[in-house]
Amino acid sequence: MSSEIWLKISNVRKDNTKVQVRFEADKGDDKEKQWWIVDPKAYGKVDDDALYRGILDGMDKKHIVLGKLGISTANSKSEICCKVIRVQFAE
């Protein structure tokens, strides 16, 4: 059984040094929606600025941008984060 799920990204922000995303599936109001930390390796070997620009560019060009939520074991603690980013260029 897989402990991961792909969801469509609805918003992105860069908070200090971390990139965070929100998902369309989260139906709460803006105060209730969860910001999820994006793994720095989620979009290949790029820095946080390039990661942020890649997600934002895909959303600005009306491409579907997906994020895979999964369990990260970084820093010897388990937490849920966005492990992979995928920009759908084909329709």
Long-range contacts (C-beta under 8 A, 24 or more apart in sequence): 3-70, 3-71, 4-68, 4-69, 4-70, 4-71, 4-83, 5-68, 5-69, 5-70, 6-66, 6-67, 6-68, 6-86, 7-66, 7-67, 7-68, 7-69, 8-64, 8-65, 8-66, 8-67, 9-55, 9-59, 9-65, 9-66, 9-67, 9-85, 12-52, 12-55, 12-56, 12-59, 14-48, 14-49, 14-52, 17-48, 18-48, 19-48, 19-51, 19-52, 19-55, 21-55, 21-67, 21-82, 23-67, 23-69, 36-67, 36-69, 36-80, 36-81, 36-82, 37-81, 37-82, 38-67, 38-81, 38-82, 38-85, 39-72, 39-74, 39-81, 39-82, 39-83, 39-84, 42-67, 42-82, 42-83, 42-84, 42-85, 43-85, 51-85, 54-85, 54-87, 55-85, 55-87, 58-87, 63-87, 63-88, 63-89, 64-88
